[in-house]
Amino acid sequence: MFRISGLCIEQDKRQLWHNFSLNVSRGERVGISAPSGYGKTTLGRVLAGWQPYQQGSITLDDAALPLSGYCPVQLVPQHPELTFNPYRTTGQALRDAWNPDAEQLARFHVKAEWLTRKPNQLSGGELARIALLRALDPRTRVLIADEVTAQLDPHIQRDIWQQLIVESQQRPLSIIIFSHQRALLEQVCTRIEVIA
């Protein structure tokens, strides 16, 4: 169980989230729908341990998230290009986490030749797919997807979500999904939390 209890998040002296709680079971796909500017991206960063929070707790199976080593909660942010080192190839960045085989690359529409290139040699949509695959390291238990397929065309977007549903069912993998597309959330989520 991924458990968020009484979470309070402040940024730039402004309170974005107050007393936010959410429980996500193994294999559950939970959509979070909130207006633009509400702080969904910041919430995702906090849940993955990328930035601190002011109050509350975040636990996985009743244990705090690790402060070092691999974190089993992985975030694919809305702008994944910012998570790549511009001086290293995308393949090096991917293999820092794990080494997916050719079948896994194909399932997520990642071409092997992209992995020989630097981030500035690829499009935003190509980098988004590599970032997603990197986050799907077998050690990942919770995936936080922040508008993760927004840069992709509808055909690839549909395929990616079908693969993510398979991952969530087979591992099982918990997924928290931030999206402005309510129709997408209704299609892929097992539950939707609407934040007004």
GROMACS elastic network, one bead per residue, 0.5 to 0.9 nm:
[ bonds ]
;  ai    aj funct       b0    kb
    1    23     6  0.67987   500
    1    24     6  0.58146   500
    1    26     6  0.60947   500
    1    59     6  0.80586   500
    1    60     6  0.57653   500
    1    61     6  0.50904   500
    1    62     6  0.76351   500
    1   174     6  0.88484   500
    2    22     6  0.81675   500
    2    23     6  0.57992   500
    2    24     6  0.50787   500
    2    25     6  0.64223   500
    2    26     6  0.78444   500
    2    58     6  0.75403   500
    2    59     6  0.59101   500
    2    61     6  0.64203   500
    2    62     6  0.80826   500
    2   141     6  0.89940   500
    2   142     6  0.76745   500
    2   174     6  0.81951   500
    3    21     6  0.76310   500
    3    22     6  0.60622   500
    3    24     6  0.64466   500
    3    25     6  0.86010   500
    3    57     6  0.79251   500
    3    58     6  0.58094   500
    3    59     6  0.52582   500
    3    60     6  0.62710   500
    3    61     6  0.78306   500
    3    62     6  0.77047   500
    4     7     6  0.66408   500
    4    20     6  0.72985   500
    4    22     6  0.50081   500
    4    23     6  0.61940   500
    4    24     6  0.85803   500
    4    47     6  0.83302   500
    4    56     6  0.76321   500
    4    57     6  0.59252   500
    4    59     6  0.66730   500
    4    60     6  0.89625   500
    5    19     6  0.73426   500
    5    20     6  0.65079   500
    5    22     6  0.66626   500
    5    23     6  0.82687   500
    5    56     6  0.55427   500
    5    57     6  0.52805   500
    5    58     6  0.65631   500
    5    59     6  0.86196   500
    6    18     6  0.73060   500
    6    20     6  0.50469   500
    6    21     6  0.53210   500
    6    22     6  0.88401   500
    6    55     6  0.69918   500
    6    57     6  0.67980   500
    7    17     6  0.69825   500
    7    18     6  0.62498   500
    7    21     6  0.63578   500
    7    53     6  0.73588   500
    7    54     6  0.76163   500
    7    55     6  0.55405   500
    7    57     6  0.63212   500
    7    58     6  0.79561   500
    8    15     6  0.75105   500
    8    16     6  0.76350   500
    8    17     6  0.51741   500
    8    19     6  0.54181   500
    8    20     6  0.66556   500
    8    53     6  0.63145   500
    8    54     6  0.55404   500
    8    56     6  0.63279   500
    9    14     6  0.85304   500
    9    15     6  0.59798   500
    9    16     6  0.56451   500
    9    17     6  0.50391   500
    9    18     6  0.66772   500
    9    19     6  0.87899   500
    9    42     6  0.83513   500
    9    43     6  0.77189   500
    9    46     6  0.82315   500
    9    52     6  0.80037   500
    9    54     6  0.55819   500
    9    55     6  0.72180   500
   10    13     6  0.60285   500
   10    14     6  0.53224   500
   10    16     6  0.55796   500
   10    17     6  0.71215   500
   10    18     6  0.87127   500
   10    53     6  0.70542   500
   10    54     6  0.67828   500
   11    14     6  0.52579   500
   11    15     6  0.64370   500
   11    16     6  0.69265   500
   11    42     6  0.85018   500
   12    15     6  0.83694   500
   15    18     6  0.69803   500
   16    38     6  0.67674   500
   16    39     6  0.58715   500
   16    40     6  0.89727   500
   16    42     6  0.83786   500
   16    43     6  0.85708   500
   17    20     6  0.62846   500
   17    38     6  0.84076   500
   17    39     6  0.74983   500
   17    43     6  0.78976   500
   18    55     6  0.88223   500
   19    55     6  0.81809   500
   19    56     6  0.74460   500
   20    56     6  0.84346   500
   21    56     6  0.87854   500
   24    27     6  0.83845   500
   24    28     6  0.62461   500
   24    29     6  0.79529   500
   24    30     6  0.72000   500
   24   142     6  0.89907   500
   24   174     6  0.69008   500
   24   175     6  0.82852   500
   24   176     6  0.81812   500
   25    28     6  0.54063   500
   25    29     6  0.86487   500
   25   174     6  0.67048   500
   26    29     6  0.88417   500
   26   141     6  0.80099   500
   26   142     6  0.83242   500
   26   168     6  0.81803   500
   26   169     6  0.89251   500
   26   171     6  0.88150   500
   26   172     6  0.59047   500
   26   173     6  0.60182   500
   26   174     6  0.51670   500
   26   175     6  0.88008   500
   27   142     6  0.88796   500
   27   165     6  0.89229   500
   27   167     6  0.85379   500
   27   169     6  0.56257   500
   27   170     6  0.81273   500
   27   171     6  0.75057   500
   27   175     6  0.73708   500
   28   168     6  0.71447   500
   28   169     6  0.83329   500
   28   172     6  0.82852   500
   28   173     6  0.73044   500
   28   175     6  0.63855   500
   28   176     6  0.83002   500
   28   189     6  0.77684   500
   28   190     6  0.61874   500
   28   191     6  0.78192   500
   29   165     6  0.81812   500
   29   168     6  0.74858   500
   29   173     6  0.84224   500
   29   174     6  0.58817   500
   29   176     6  0.59065   500
   29   177     6  0.72107   500
   29   188     6  0.73054   500
   29   190     6  0.51917   500
   29   191     6  0.65833   500
   29   192     6  0.84909   500
   30   174     6  0.80516   500
   30   175     6  0.62374   500
   30   177     6  0.60672   500
   30   178     6  0.87918   500
   30   185     6  0.83871   500
   30   188     6  0.88587   500
   30   189     6  0.55143   500
   30   190     6  0.61183   500
   30   192     6  0.55788   500
   30   193     6  0.71846   500
   31   175     6  0.83034   500
   31   176     6  0.58610   500
   31   178     6  0.60291   500
   31   179     6  0.75198   500
   31   182     6  0.89587   500
   31   185     6  0.57537   500
   31   186     6  0.82424   500
   31   188     6  0.84372   500
   31   189     6  0.58315   500
   31   190     6  0.79750   500
   31   191     6  0.62546   500
   31   193     6  0.60257   500
   31   194     6  0.82110   500
   32    40     6  0.81589   500
   32   176     6  0.72262   500
   32   177     6  0.60490   500
   32   178     6  0.52103   500
   32   179     6  0.71584   500
   32   185     6  0.82460   500
   32   191     6  0.88560   500
   32   192     6  0.58988   500
   32   194     6  0.60226   500
   32   195     6  0.71933   500
   33    40     6  0.86658   500
   33   177     6  0.86184   500
   33   178     6  0.64939   500
   33   179     6  0.65173   500
   33   180     6  0.67346   500
   33   181     6  0.85263   500
   33   182     6  0.73719   500
   33   185     6  0.83012   500
   33   192     6  0.71846   500
   33   193     6  0.62138   500
   33   195     6  0.59391   500
   33   196     6  0.82685   500
   34    37     6  0.85057   500
   34    38     6  0.64022   500
   34    39     6  0.84611   500
   34    40     6  0.72946   500
   34   178     6  0.83270   500
   34   179     6  0.84471   500
   34   180     6  0.77240   500
   34   193     6  0.85934   500
   34   194     6  0.61699   500
   34   196     6  0.60500   500
   35    38     6  0.56600   500
   35    39     6  0.87175   500
   35    40     6  0.87402   500
   35   180     6  0.78838   500
   35   195     6  0.76974   500
   35   196     6  0.70530   500
   36    39     6  0.77331   500
   36    40     6  0.81745   500
   36   180     6  0.80103   500
   37    40     6  0.76341   500
   37    41     6  0.88619   500
   38    41     6  0.85866   500
   38    42     6  0.89864   500
   38   195     6  0.88097   500
   38   196     6  0.89681   500
   39    42     6  0.51954   500
   39    43     6  0.61607   500
   39    44     6  0.86937   500
   40    44     6  0.62157   500
   40    45     6  0.87234   500
   40   146     6  0.79454   500
   40   178     6  0.69152   500
   41    44     6  0.51177   500
   41    45     6  0.63649   500
   41    46     6  0.87610   500
   41    77     6  0.73633   500
   41    78     6  0.75555   500
   41   146     6  0.67321   500
   41   178     6  0.81399   500
   42    45     6  0.50812   500
   42    46     6  0.62403   500
   42    47     6  0.86670   500
   42    51     6  0.82190   500
   43    46     6  0.51099   500
   43    47     6  0.61359   500
   43    48     6  0.86736   500
   44    47     6  0.51645   500
   44    48     6  0.63091   500
   44    49     6  0.87012   500
   44    50     6  0.85307   500
   44    75     6  0.67457   500
   44    76     6  0.87979   500
   44    77     6  0.78105   500
   44   144     6  0.64860   500
   44   145     6  0.81287   500
   44   146     6  0.72089   500
   44   176     6  0.87185   500
   44   178     6  0.84586   500
   45    48     6  0.53151   500
   45    49     6  0.63142   500
   45    51     6  0.59849   500
   45    52     6  0.86842   500
   45    75     6  0.70388   500
   45    77     6  0.80345   500
   45   144     6  0.89132   500
   46    49     6  0.50736   500
   46    50     6  0.56241   500
   46    51     6  0.50208   500
   46    52     6  0.60120   500
   46    53     6  0.65390   500
   47    50     6  0.75890   500
   47    51     6  0.83490   500
   47    58     6  0.71312   500
   47    73     6  0.75298   500
   47    74     6  0.86820   500
   47    75     6  0.82401   500
   47   144     6  0.81481   500
   48    51     6  0.80293   500
   48    65     6  0.86076   500
   48    71     6  0.77324   500
   48    72     6  0.85915   500
   48    73     6  0.53802   500
   48    74     6  0.57088   500
   48    75     6  0.58522   500
   48   142     6  0.89620   500
   48   143     6  0.87883   500
   48   144     6  0.76371   500
   49    52     6  0.69253   500
   49    65     6  0.76685   500
   49    66     6  0.88071   500
   49    67     6  0.82057   500
   49    71     6  0.81953   500
   49    73     6  0.80792   500
   49    74     6  0.88119   500
   50    75     6  0.88661   500
   53    56     6  0.77907   500
   53    57     6  0.88319   500
   57    64     6  0.79813   500
   58    62     6  0.87295   500
   58    63     6  0.83691   500
   58    64     6  0.63736   500
   58    65     6  0.72316   500
   59    62     6  0.52673   500
   59    63     6  0.50668   500
   59    65     6  0.61457   500
   60    63     6  0.53345   500
   60    64     6  0.64284   500
   60    65     6  0.67097   500
   60    72     6  0.86908   500
   60    73     6  0.86923   500
   60   141     6  0.88403   500
   60   142     6  0.89368   500
   61    64     6  0.84700   500
   63    66     6  0.86470   500
   64    67     6  0.87203   500
   65    71     6  0.68406   500
   65    72     6  0.77955   500
   65    73     6  0.79697   500
   66    69     6  0.69856   500
   66    70     6  0.75717   500
   66    71     6  0.61261   500
   66    72     6  0.84017   500
   67    70     6  0.87857   500
   67    71     6  0.79435   500
   68    71     6  0.75808   500
   70    73     6  0.87977   500
   70    97     6  0.84271   500
   70   139     6  0.78776   500
   70   140     6  0.86300   500
   71    74     6  0.67629   500
   71   139     6  0.82116   500
   71   140     6  0.73848   500
   71   141     6  0.89570   500
   72   137     6  0.88786   500
   72   139     6  0.59372   500
   72   141     6  0.51566   500
   72   142     6  0.63499   500
   72   143     6  0.83930   500
   73   135     6  0.88117   500
   73   140     6  0.60396   500
   73   141     6  0.60808   500
   73   143     6  0.59492   500
   73   144     6  0.73947   500
   74   135     6  0.56904   500
   74   136     6  0.79794   500
   74   140     6  0.65539   500
   74   141     6  0.80621   500
   74   142     6  0.63068   500
   74   143     6  0.50665   500
   74   144     6  0.60524   500
   74   145     6  0.86492   500
   75   132     6  0.85991   500
   75   135     6  0.69704   500
   75   142     6  0.85636   500
   75   143     6  0.59938   500
   75   145     6  0.61876   500
   75   146     6  0.75694   500
   76    79     6  0.82408   500
   76    80     6  0.64931   500
   76    83     6  0.89670   500
   76   128     6  0.79898   500
   76   131     6  0.64523   500
   76   132     6  0.60082   500
   76   134     6  0.89719   500
   76   135     6  0.68212   500
   76   143     6  0.76399   500
   76   144     6  0.61887   500
   76   145     6  0.52381   500
   76   146     6  0.61705   500
   76   147     6  0.85064   500
   76   148     6  0.64693   500
   77    80     6  0.53567   500
   77    81     6  0.89439   500
   77    82     6  0.87619   500
   77    83     6  0.83701   500
   77   128     6  0.87221   500
   77   131     6  0.87186   500
   77   144     6  0.80351   500
   77   145     6  0.66551   500
   77   146     6  0.51011   500
   77   147     6  0.73358   500
   77   148     6  0.67950   500
   78    81     6  0.89390   500
   78   128     6  0.85013   500
   78   145     6  0.79710   500
   78   146     6  0.50947   500
   78   147     6  0.52963   500
   78   148     6  0.59539   500
   78   149     6  0.86822   500
   78   150     6  0.80528   500
   79    82     6  0.61026   500
   79    83     6  0.79662   500
   79   124     6  0.79650   500
   79   128     6  0.78041   500
   79   146     6  0.87474   500
   79   147     6  0.87745   500
   79   148     6  0.85063   500
   80    83     6  0.53972   500
   80    84     6  0.74252   500
   80   124     6  0.77184   500
   80   127     6  0.66439   500
   80   128     6  0.56829   500
   80   130     6  0.89546   500
   80   131     6  0.63096   500
   80   132     6  0.86670   500
   80   148     6  0.84945   500
   81    84     6  0.57993   500
   81    85     6  0.88725   500
   81   119     6  0.70304   500
   81   120     6  0.85172   500
   81   123     6  0.89059   500
   81   124     6  0.65957   500
   81   127     6  0.61445   500
   81   128     6  0.72779   500
   81   131     6  0.82603   500
   82    85     6  0.80048   500
   82    86     6  0.89725   500
   83   131     6  0.80696   500
   84    87     6  0.86721   500
   84    88     6  0.79458   500
   84    89     6  0.86341   500
   84    90     6  0.71954   500
   84    93     6  0.68781   500
   84   118     6  0.88372   500
   84   119     6  0.66349   500
   84   127     6  0.86994   500
   84   131     6  0.84697   500
   85    88     6  0.56647   500
   85    89     6  0.79478   500
   85    90     6  0.82472   500
   85    93     6  0.75907   500
   85   118     6  0.83954   500
   85   119     6  0.75547   500
   86    89     6  0.76568   500
   86    90     6  0.87946   500
   86   118     6  0.62548   500
   86   119     6  0.57845   500
   86   120     6  0.69398   500
   87   118     6  0.67744   500
   87   119     6  0.82503   500
   88    91     6  0.82082   500
   88    92     6  0.64256   500
   88    93     6  0.71029   500
   88   117     6  0.82023   500
   88   118     6  0.59428   500
   88   119     6  0.78571   500
   89    92     6  0.52856   500
   89    93     6  0.65827   500
   89    94     6  0.87893   500
   89   114     6  0.86368   500
   89   115     6  0.63147   500
   89   116     6  0.57249   500
   89   117     6  0.50640   500
   89   119     6  0.67098   500
   90    94     6  0.61154   500
   90    95     6  0.85961   500
   90   114     6  0.72194   500
   90   116     6  0.67464   500
   90   117     6  0.61811   500
   90   118     6  0.58660   500
   90   119     6  0.61324   500
   90   127     6  0.80794   500
   90   130     6  0.74987   500
   90   131     6  0.88631   500
   91    95     6  0.60534   500
   91    96     6  0.85043   500
   91    99     6  0.89141   500
   91   112     6  0.85770   500
   91   114     6  0.76238   500
   91   116     6  0.60263   500
   91   117     6  0.76250   500
   91   118     6  0.86733   500
   91   130     6  0.85726   500
   92    95     6  0.51579   500
   92    96     6  0.61664   500
   92   115     6  0.75324   500
   92   116     6  0.83395   500
   93    96     6  0.52296   500
   93    97     6  0.73635   500
   93   115     6  0.88086   500
   93   131     6  0.88669   500
   93   134     6  0.79394   500
   94    97     6  0.57687   500
   94    98     6  0.63936   500
   94    99     6  0.69952   500
   94   100     6  0.84857   500
   94   115     6  0.81427   500
   94   130     6  0.71818   500
   94   131     6  0.75875   500
   94   133     6  0.77405   500
   94   134     6  0.51370   500
   94   135     6  0.86951   500
   95    99     6  0.50591   500
   95   100     6  0.80900   500
   95   134     6  0.78269   500
   96    99     6  0.81688   500
   96   134     6  0.85418   500
   97   134     6  0.63306   500
   97   135     6  0.78505   500
   97   137     6  0.64063   500
   98   134     6  0.70481   500
   98   136     6  0.87650   500
   98   137     6  0.58193   500
   98   138     6  0.80111   500
   99   134     6  0.86237   500
   99   137     6  0.83469   500
  100   103     6  0.79834   500
  100   104     6  0.57837   500
  100   105     6  0.66339   500
  100   133     6  0.80174   500
  100   134     6  0.84877   500
  100   137     6  0.82393   500
  101   104     6  0.53724   500
  101   105     6  0.63732   500
  101   106     6  0.88121   500
  102   105     6  0.50661   500
  102   106     6  0.62190   500
  102   107     6  0.86873   500
  102   111     6  0.88577   500
  102   112     6  0.76599   500
  103   106     6  0.51161   500
  103   107     6  0.62036   500
  103   108     6  0.89044   500
  104   107     6  0.50866   500
  104   108     6  0.66162   500
  104   109     6  0.87322   500
  104   110     6  0.84927   500
  104   133     6  0.82458   500
  105   108     6  0.55192   500
  105   109     6  0.62236   500
  105   111     6  0.67227   500
  105   112     6  0.72766   500
  105   130     6  0.86009   500
  105   133     6  0.77095   500
  106   110     6  0.57703   500
  106   111     6  0.70259   500
  106   112     6  0.87423   500
  107   110     6  0.77112   500
  107   159     6  0.81215   500
  107   160     6  0.76893   500
  107   163     6  0.69433   500
  108   129     6  0.65074   500
  108   130     6  0.82361   500
  108   132     6  0.83610   500
  108   133     6  0.70645   500
  108   156     6  0.85468   500
  108   159     6  0.77147   500
  108   160     6  0.58994   500
  108   163     6  0.73416   500
  109   126     6  0.85251   500
  109   129     6  0.71007   500
  109   130     6  0.89133   500
  109   156     6  0.75172   500
  109   159     6  0.85652   500
  109   160     6  0.79079   500
  110   113     6  0.86730   500
  110   114     6  0.73152   500
  110   115     6  0.85767   500
  110   126     6  0.72052   500
  110   129     6  0.64210   500
  110   130     6  0.65539   500
  110   133     6  0.85013   500
  111   114     6  0.55906   500
  111   115     6  0.75325   500
  111   126     6  0.88508   500
  112   115     6  0.56096   500
  112   116     6  0.76400   500
  113   116     6  0.55553   500
  113   117     6  0.73130   500
  114   117     6  0.54484   500
  114   118     6  0.83315   500
  114   119     6  0.89996   500
  114   121     6  0.85291   500
  114   122     6  0.72887   500
  114   126     6  0.80118   500
  114   127     6  0.89064   500
  114   130     6  0.87964   500
  115   118     6  0.79572   500
  115   130     6  0.84488   500
  117   120     6  0.81449   500
  117   121     6  0.61426   500
  117   122     6  0.74240   500
  118   121     6  0.55357   500
  118   122     6  0.73402   500
  119   122     6  0.55910   500
  119   123     6  0.81289   500
  119   124     6  0.89725   500
  119   127     6  0.70733   500
  120   123     6  0.76094   500
  122   125     6  0.81684   500
  122   126     6  0.60722   500
  122   127     6  0.64888   500
  123   126     6  0.51940   500
  123   127     6  0.62825   500
  123   128     6  0.85725   500
  124   127     6  0.51563   500
  124   128     6  0.60426   500
  124   129     6  0.87984   500
  124   151     6  0.67075   500
  124   152     6  0.86999   500
  125   129     6  0.64754   500
  125   130     6  0.88813   500
  125   149     6  0.78302   500
  125   150     6  0.83190   500
  125   151     6  0.50810   500
  125   152     6  0.55198   500
  125   153     6  0.87037   500
  126   129     6  0.53673   500
  126   130     6  0.65421   500
  126   131     6  0.87637   500
  126   151     6  0.88387   500
  126   152     6  0.84736   500
  127   130     6  0.50973   500
  127   131     6  0.60260   500
  127   132     6  0.84913   500
  128   131     6  0.51148   500
  128   132     6  0.61258   500
  128   133     6  0.86564   500
  128   148     6  0.68536   500
  128   149     6  0.73684   500
  128   151     6  0.76451   500
  128   152     6  0.84906   500
  129   132     6  0.50801   500
  129   133     6  0.62021   500
  129   134     6  0.85862   500
  129   148     6  0.84374   500
  129   149     6  0.81905   500
  129   152     6  0.89342   500
  129   160     6  0.85765   500
  130   133     6  0.51040   500
  130   134     6  0.60932   500
  130   135     6  0.86625   500
  131   134     6  0.50411   500
  131   135     6  0.62872   500
  131   136     6  0.88024   500
  132   135     6  0.51594   500
  132   136     6  0.64506   500
  132   145     6  0.83929   500
  132   148     6  0.76542   500
  133   136     6  0.51009   500
  133   137     6  0.73372   500
  134   137     6  0.60158   500
  135   138     6  0.88158   500
  135   140     6  0.70816   500
  135   143     6  0.72897   500
  136   139     6  0.78484   500
  136   140     6  0.60672   500
  136   141     6  0.88103   500
  136   143     6  0.76150   500
  136   167     6  0.87879   500
  137   140     6  0.55324   500
  138   141     6  0.80444   500
  138   171     6  0.85445   500
  140   143     6  0.70032   500
  140   173     6  0.76038   500
  141   171     6  0.83465   500
  141   172     6  0.78057   500
  141   173     6  0.53732   500
  141   174     6  0.62862   500
  141   175     6  0.85836   500
  142   173     6  0.59674   500
  142   175     6  0.56520   500
  142   176     6  0.75746   500
  143   173     6  0.73165   500
  143   174     6  0.62431   500
  143   176     6  0.62935   500
  143   177     6  0.83281   500
  144   148     6  0.89537   500
  144   174     6  0.85742   500
  144   175     6  0.57965   500
  144   177     6  0.60648   500
  144   178     6  0.78793   500
  145   148     6  0.52681   500
  145   149     6  0.86127   500
  145   175     6  0.71654   500
  145   176     6  0.61524   500
  145   178     6  0.61373   500
  145   179     6  0.84100   500
  146   149     6  0.85054   500
  146   150     6  0.89971   500
  146   176     6  0.83488   500
  146   177     6  0.61352   500
  146   179     6  0.66089   500
  147   150     6  0.53523   500
  147   151     6  0.84085   500
  147   177     6  0.74938   500
  147   178     6  0.57642   500
  147   179     6  0.50480   500
  147   180     6  0.76132   500
  147   181     6  0.88897   500
  148   151     6  0.76847   500
  148   152     6  0.88012   500
  148   177     6  0.83601   500
  148   178     6  0.82491   500
  148   179     6  0.82137   500
  149   152     6  0.53934   500
  149   153     6  0.83485   500
  149   154     6  0.89480   500
  149   156     6  0.85256   500
  149   157     6  0.57151   500
  149   158     6  0.89523   500
  149   160     6  0.77987   500
  149   161     6  0.83730   500
  150   153     6  0.81647   500
  150   157     6  0.79190   500
  150   179     6  0.83879   500
  151   157     6  0.86202   500
  152   155     6  0.81451   500
  152   156     6  0.62673   500
  152   157     6  0.56260   500
  153   156     6  0.56554   500
  153   157     6  0.59619   500
  153   158     6  0.86754   500
  154   158     6  0.60719   500
  154   159     6  0.86693   500
  155   158     6  0.53357   500
  155   159     6  0.64858   500
  155   160     6  0.88266   500
  156   159     6  0.50378   500
  156   160     6  0.60835   500
  156   161     6  0.86283   500
  157   160     6  0.52168   500
  157   161     6  0.63313   500
  157   162     6  0.86922   500
  158   161     6  0.53138   500
  158   162     6  0.62389   500
  158   163     6  0.87652   500
  159   162     6  0.50912   500
  159   163     6  0.63112   500
  159   164     6  0.87005   500
  160   163     6  0.51654   500
  160   164     6  0.62367   500
  160   165     6  0.87207   500
  161   165     6  0.61236   500
  161   166     6  0.85802   500
  161   188     6  0.70988   500
  162   165     6  0.51817   500
  162   166     6  0.63832   500
  162   167     6  0.87735   500
  162   188     6  0.81871   500
  163   166     6  0.50365   500
  163   167     6  0.62397   500
  163   168     6  0.86679   500
  164   168     6  0.61135   500
  164   169     6  0.86169   500
  164   173     6  0.88231   500
  164   175     6  0.86264   500
  164   188     6  0.89684   500
  165   168     6  0.50548   500
  165   169     6  0.62521   500
  165   170     6  0.86155   500
  165   173     6  0.88610   500
  165   188     6  0.71575   500
  165   189     6  0.88022   500
  166   169     6  0.52185   500
  166   170     6  0.60020   500
  166   171     6  0.84700   500
  166   172     6  0.88615   500
  167   170     6  0.52785   500
  167   171     6  0.58814   500
  167   172     6  0.67048   500
  167   173     6  0.62367   500
  168   171     6  0.59722   500
  168   174     6  0.60301   500
  168   175     6  0.71505   500
  169   173     6  0.67198   500
  169   174     6  0.88341   500
  170   173     6  0.75003   500
  171   174     6  0.89665   500
  175   189     6  0.86746   500
  176   189     6  0.87934   500
  177   185     6  0.76217   500
  177   189     6  0.79864   500
  178   181     6  0.89071   500
  178   185     6  0.84060   500
  179   182     6  0.71330   500
  179   184     6  0.77295   500
  179   185     6  0.70672   500
  180   183     6  0.89242   500
  180   184     6  0.85530   500
  180   185     6  0.85754   500
  181   184     6  0.53244   500
  181   185     6  0.65535   500
  181   186     6  0.88487   500
  182   185     6  0.50985   500
  182   186     6  0.62114   500
  182   187     6  0.87132   500
  183   186     6  0.51165   500
  183   187     6  0.63189   500
  183   188     6  0.88870   500
  184   187     6  0.51529   500
  184   188     6  0.62735   500
  184   189     6  0.81939   500
  185   188     6  0.54466   500
  185   189     6  0.54140   500
  185   190     6  0.87678   500
  185   191     6  0.84811   500
  185   192     6  0.70593   500
  186   189     6  0.58478   500
  186   190     6  0.80777   500
  186   191     6  0.81157   500
  186   192     6  0.74935   500
  187   190     6  0.85885   500
  188   191     6  0.89674   500
  189   192     6  0.65908   500
